[in-house]
């Protein structure tokens, strides 16, 4: 998942600070991009404005790490978006804390009995204009993106990957803008099927299937826009 930041240096300081408190360090830092494995931030520009109104939950191993995430952020002057504590309406063992990044996105550290394995992002909450239209898009690409249905509630639909989840939410919150999500594909054929399924149903292409050597050798991806204009990718990484 990629965020576009209005001020990359400010966002980098925020995420280095709070993710460092839960022992998550950058895996790559280059000109204009910082990555923490499955999470990255890029500088916004005229073609790609800042990401707004997103909620991203990061895996914490213990409640003490959740506390450290929040306390470190507050001590560095970042805005509180929810103090550390239990949220039993999500799960009986759910313990989380929330901060706002420099662009107003909600960043959470969370610990519970079903947190994601093998990655830093446990879940996303994405604000949408039309819940049924957005859910229909993700159901269309589900078999090509490794998604399956999760829980549903008034104003929200969840999809599950191998471990992480993302939820489409239409409950009066602002619509998420300028988000990029990439779903891993097992081969080039799946990338092509993803693109054909979405464009065949009338969704806009944002880049046909093909090699993207500017990212790295063996990078093969395709892009479509979801109903809210977010950039959704299927990507296959060949052995380098």
N, C-alpha and C positions, 0 to 999 in steps of 0.2 A: 504494500500500500504506500502511496506517495502523496504527501502534502506539498502544495505550493505555498511559499511563505512570502508575505509582503516585504519583510526585512529578514533576509536569510541569516544574517549574523545574530540578530535578536532571537530568532527561533532556534538556531543552533545552540545558543547559550542556555535557553530554557530546557531543551530536551537533553542536552549533555548533563545539566545539573540534576534534573529530576530522575532521569533514567539511570544516571550514575548512582543515585541513592538506592536503587534496587539492583545494583551490580550488573547493569546492562551498558556496555561500552560500544562506541561506534566500531563497525567492521570495515568501513571505508569512508574516507573524507577526501574529496577532490574539489576541483574548482567548480563551484556552483551546486554541489550535491554532498549530502552526508547520509550514510546508511547505517542502520542497526539491523543487519540481516533482512528481515521481512518488512521493515519500516524505513522510509527515507523521506527527506525533505529537499526540495529544490526551490530555487528563487523563482518567484512569480515574474511575469513579464506581460507585454501587451497582448500576446497570443494566449497566454495561460495565466489568468488572474489568480489571486490567492484563494486557497481552500478556506471555506467558511462553514460554520454551523455543523461540524462533525464531532461525534464522540468516539474516542478510541480508548479501549481498555487494555492495559499492559499487564502481563503476568507478573505477580509477585509470589515469592515462595512461601512467605510467612506473613502473618498480620503485622509483625514488627517492621517488615520491609514496607508495607503499606503506610504505616505511621511515618517511617523515615522519608518516603516519597513526598508526603504531604508537608511534613514539618520542614524539610529542606526547601521545598518550593516556597512556602510562606516566609521562611526566614530570609530568602533571597528576594522577597518583594513581589512574588507572583500572586495572582488572584485566587483566592479560595473559591471552589465551586461545590464543596461538600466535604465536611470533616470526616476523618476516619471513623468507621463504625460498621455495624452489621446492617445488612439490607435483606431482611428475611423475606420480603416480597419477591425477591429474585430467587434465592435459595436459602434454606435454613442456615447454611454455613458460609454465606456470602459476606465478605468483609472488604470494603473498598474506601477509597478517598479520591477526591476530585480537585483538579486545578484547571485554570484557563491559560492556554498558551497565548503568545503575543497577538495572534489573530482572532482570539476569542473561541477557538476550538476547545472542547472539553477533553482533558487527558486524565485518565484514571489509572491507579494501581489497584489490582484486585487479587484476592486470594480466596479460592473456594475449592471444593473437592472435585471439580470437573474442569479446571483451567487447562488451557491448551498445552500440549506437549510439543516440543520441537520448534518453538517459535516464541516471539515476544508479544505478538498481538493476540489477546484472548478473544476480543470481540469488537465490532464496530456497530454504532447506531447511526443510521443515515436518514435524515429527514427527507420526505418525498411529498410531491404535490398531490398525487393520486395513488393511493395505496394499491388498488387493484391493478392499475396499469403497470406500476413498478413491479409488483409481485409476478405478474404475467411475463414480463421480460425475463426475470431471473429464473422462473420455471422453464422458460423456453431454452435458456442456455445451460440449465442445471446439469444435464447429462454430459455436456462438453466441459463443464467447469468443476465437476466433482462435488456438486451441491445436492443436498437433500432437504426436505422440509423439516423445520423445527416447530417450535410452539407458535401459537397464534393467540392474539388478544385483541380487544377493541382498540383499534388504532395502530396495530403493529403486526408484522409478519417476520418470523425468523427463518433464516437458512443456516444449515450446518455444513461445514466442511469436514475434513478428517477429525479435527479437534476444535478449531476456532469457529466462531459464529459471526454472522452479521444480521442486523435487524433493520427492516424498512419501517419507518415510523411516520405516521400522519396524525398528530395529536395536538396541533396548534403550534408546534415548534417551527422555527424557520427551516426552509428547505436547504439541504446540504448543497454546496456549490463547489465545482471545480475539483472533484475528487478523482483519483486514479486508483483503480484496483486491478491487479494482475492475478489471474488464476493459472496455476501451472498445468501444463498439458504433458501427457506421456510421449507424444510424438507430433510430427508435423501435420499428419492427417487430422488429428483432433483440432489443431489450430484452424485448419481450413474448414472443418465441419462447423466449428463455433461461428466463424465469420459468415458462412453460407446460411446457417440457421437464422442468425439475427438479421442479416440484410434481406434474406428471402421473406422475412416477416415484416419488412418495411422499416427496420431500424437503420440509422445512418452509419455508414462506414466511417471510421476515423483513421483508417490505414489498412490496406489489404494484407493478406498473409505474405510474409517474406522475411528474408534475412535482414537483421539490423546490426551490421558489424560495428557501427558506431558505439554500441553498448558493449559487446564483446563478441569474439569469434563463436559461432554456433548459436547465436541468439536468433530465434525464429518466432515472430509474433504477429498478431492481428488485433485490430482495435475497432470497437463499435461504441456508439453513444447510447446510454440508457435513456429512459423517458425524461429524465431530469437533466440530461446533457453531461453526465459524468462519463469519463473515459474508462471503458471496461476492456480489458485485454486478456487474450489467451496467449500463453508463451511457453515455448519448448526450448530448453537449454540443452544443446548437444554437448557431448563431452569435449572439453577443451584440451 
